[in-house]
Amino acid sequence: MNSELAHKVLNFRNITVKAVMRASEFNQIGKLPKYFRAADCVPIHQHDLEMWPGYLTQTRLCANDIFLNVDTSARFIQKQTVLDFIRQMIGMGRSKDQISKIFDSSNQDTARKTIITTYNTKSYQVDGLDWTQSPRTHVFEAPHKKDKTKVVRMSMIDYLKEHYGVTLADPNQPLLFVNFRDKRHYYPPECCRDASLPENFTSDSRKMKDLQDFKISDPTKRMDRICALISKIMNSGEF
């Protein structure tokens, strides 16, 4: 198999796996091909976290053939919303500029934030926080709910209410934004959760030890989960 054909086949297989995962209500979180399903989450009450079990899937070219590599994975999601976090920072006396730096993707001192929206469990890597925008003032074009061929202008408040049945408690909150294909997309912190551990959590050995019990480390359980996923993929009709 020449390199050009191999690249096309690998790309096709990756797209196929992603389609199967999405059909099973798994969502990719982060840039790596790791997929998680919100319905399978396990609460960790003592640390206000959730553990989302999932999978890492990769297709590889080996010995002139295509192989699918599957392993289990676990993602820890904060239960509090990003808006809760922002309010905590304000309560601690942090300025708007200081808070904005936490979400600024160009800030070398902090890792880029990955968020998950609560209304459709999609993940995004945040580029910043805009205090000049709010759900009340931000208006954009969106597909009509009943007729997808039509486009209507509506506020974020109306969009979330009409498309997801979500009523925002704070219509004046600042908005997170993601830059994608020369366009800026906004998201309300009230409906976003941080898909990473809280600051300084990993430096606390006691807290990290608590999380070990929630990771899928037992070999038999890992193999059972891997076999279940492979069976789902093979029976999907896509392969």
N, C-alpha and C positions, 0 to 999 in steps of 0.2 A: 504494500500500500504506500503510494507516494505521499510526501508531506502535505501537499495541498489537499488531497482527498481525505487524509487522516484528520486534518484540521476541520474540514466540513462535517465529517462524521462525528467527531467529538463535540462540535458545537451543536449539531442536531440532537445528539443524545442528552446533552446538558439541558437543552430546551425541553426535551421530552420529560426528563425527570422533574424539572421545575413544574411542568404542566400537571403531572401526576400528583405532586405534592400540594399544589394549589387546589386541585380537585378534592383533596382530602382535608382541606381547610388548614394546611400548614402554610406559614408565611416565612419568607426569608428575612432574617435579621442580620444586618451588617453586610459587608462585601463578600465574605466567604460564603460558599454554598451550604449554609446551615439553616435548617428549617424547623420551626416550632409551632405548636398549636396551643392557643390560649385555653381551649377547653380542657386540656390535660394538666393545667397548672396545679402546683402543690403549694399551699400557703405556708409561710414561715413566720408565724405570728410574733415571735420574740424579737425579730429584727425588721418587721414591717416590710417583708419581701415576699416574692413568689418565685418558685423554681418552675421553669417551663422545660419539660423534657423534649428532646428533638433529635435530629439526625444531621450528620455531615455526609454529604454525597459528592463524589467526584468520579468522573469518567476519565480513564487513562488509556494510552496506547502502550501495550506491552507485548513483546514477542509477536509483533505484527498483527495484533488483534486488539479489540476494544474490551476493556474491563470496567466494571462498575465497582467502586470502592465505597462502602457504607460503614459508618460508625455511629455510635450514640453520642449525644451531646446534651449539655444542660446550660440553660441561660437563667440568670437571676435578674428579676425585674423589680424595681421599687414600686410599692403599692401606693405611695403618695403621688399626687400629680405634680407636674412641673410648676404649676401655679402655687401649690402648697410650698414648694421649695423656694420660689421667688419671694413669697410672703415671709417665710422664715428668715431669708437674707435681709429683707427690709426691717424686720423686727430686731435683727442683730445690729442694725445701724449701717448696713452696707448701702452705698450710693447706687444710683442707676448705672453709672459707668462701671463700677466694680462688678455689678451683677451681669452686665452685658458682656464683660470680658470672659465670664465663665462659659458663655454660649458662642463666643466668637471663634470660628474655625481657623482664623489666622493667628490666634494666640498660641504661641509655642509653649506656654507654661501650663496649658491644660489640654487634656485629650478631647478630641472632637466628640460631642454628645450624640448618642443615638437614642431616638425616642420611638415610642410606639403609641399610635393613636388609639384611644379607647373605643371609638365608634366603628372602626373597621380593622383594627389590629394590624395596620401596616406600619412598617418601620422606615425611618428617615434619618439621615445624618444632618444635623443642624448646622447652619452657617452663621446664625446670629439671632439676636432678640431686638425687635423694633418697638420702641416705646411710643412712637408717633402714630402707630396703627393700633386698631382695636377691632373686635368683632362687630361693633356698631358702625364704625366708619369704613371698614374695608369692604369694597364692592368689586365684584369680578363677574366674568362671564362663565356660565355653567350650563351643562346640558339640561334640557327640560326633563322633569322627572318622568312624564308619561310619553313624551315624544322626543326621543334621543336625537332626532335630526334637527331639532330646534335648539337655539341657544338663547338664554335669558340672562339679564344682569340682575344680581341679587347680592344682598349683604351676607357676610359669613353667618350671622345669627339666623337669617331666613334659610340659608342653604342647609345648615346642620339640622334645623327643625324639620324642614320639608323632606330631606333625603335620608336622615338617620333618626328622626324623632328625638333629637337632643336639644334641650333647652339650657342655654348657658346661664349660670348663676351670676357671672360678672361680665357684663357686656363691654366694659371699659378696660379690660386687661390688655397688657401688651401682647404682641404676637411673635411667635418663633417664625423664622423663615429658612427656606431651603432654596438655594440657587440651582436650577436645573435647566440645561439647554437655553441659556441666555434669558431665562425667565425666573422671577422670584415667586415662590409659593409660600403662603402663610398658613400657620396652624395655631389654634388656641391652646395655651399651656394648660388650661383647665381640663382639656381632653387628651393630654399627653403624659406619658410616664417614661421615666428614665430607664433605659434598658442596660443599666450597669450598676455596679455596687456603689453605695454612697462614698463620699470622699473620706479617706483614711480608714475605710473598712478593712482593706487588705493588710494593713499594718497591725491589726489587732488579731493576734494568733488565736485567742479564745473564740472570737466571732468566726474566723475562718474554719476553725475546727468544727463549729456547729454546722457549717454548710456541708461538710463531708458526708454527713448522713443523708443528705438530699441528692447527692450526685449518683448517677447510675454507674456504679463501679463493680457490682457483682457480675462475674463473667457469664453466669447462666442467664441472668436477666438481660444482660447486654445482647447476648446471642439470640434470645427469644425475640427481642425488639427488632434486631437487624433482620432476622428471618421473616418476621411479620411484614416489614416494609418491602423486602425483596419480593415476597409473594404478591403484595399489592401492586408493585410495579409491573411484574411479569404478567399479572392477570388483567392489567389495565387495557390491553389491546394496543398499546402504543409501541411496544417493543416487538 
